[in-house]
């Protein structure tokens, strides 16, 4: 449905998008993730035809955005970071204005009613937009993107400035839209993509540094062997036992205390399940294990590690603590695998285009 080939965008000497290539299949929800200034919004603006590219091409439903801009845009619904609302219009007037602007051929009243039902704005349909809350304004912005039933919906930071309840509502709405539309979601919020996206594409400094299915990253995250253990016993001796056990690569006592029990953070080696042996070892010492909580690997740490691996400065080194570096080992390994897999995929993707170019010659 969407194909981006060797896309480059320069602003003078600054390269905002540096030779990126990827595809989005029909019905897929893809999260375009990256730190501020990574090139996400620039990519979105080129996708929608708002900006021209310095080099490369973008096609929507087989139509080149540069060569056939009007036809390509008929397949796109776009919600920029700041919704393009006319505050003195009512919601009804604004949606009718967009219906006419897009040259929509569907039955107007029926189509707008369906759109309003999807985004849940029926109760404010007759109200002036400037009197609406930010959450409702965002919904009205999404409604204008849906007019004409475009196959591709593009959202640029759709939940910025919303309260937690509104964020959940917008996320649920995006998931619903994914059933009938191809969706690209640009954001720097990790929870956003994990909650709604089928695939994650991470951009850093204008380059794609990771491209992976969300379920694969989630599986890697959940495969971490990190626990919080609540143990009754002398703190120094318990800690010494934990650090001496084979398979445990990190152990530290936390500041929390529950009666005569302390809470310890434990990380085991990859592929090693230390729960049973830990239980028996503590039982031999008559140190009751009264709680064991599995902790998932941090998606935030993986994201930071991926970005750091493609940047000159290492954020973990700036944080500087020995324990933090020890605990980042698994995240670093997962991030390395994702980056290497993406680089291999990009190389194969580029090779396909090189072959095409040779054929054209």
Helices and strands as residue ranges (DSSP letters): E 2-11, E 14-24, E 29-33, H 40-47, E 55-60, E 63-64, H 69-73, E 76-79, H 91-101, H 108-119, G 122-124, G 129-131, H 134-146, E 152-156, H 164-177, E 182-187, H 190-196, E 199-204, E 207-213, H 214-222, E 226-232, H 235-244, E 248-258, E 261-268, H 275-284, E 289-295, H 299-309, H 315-319, H 322-327, H 329-360
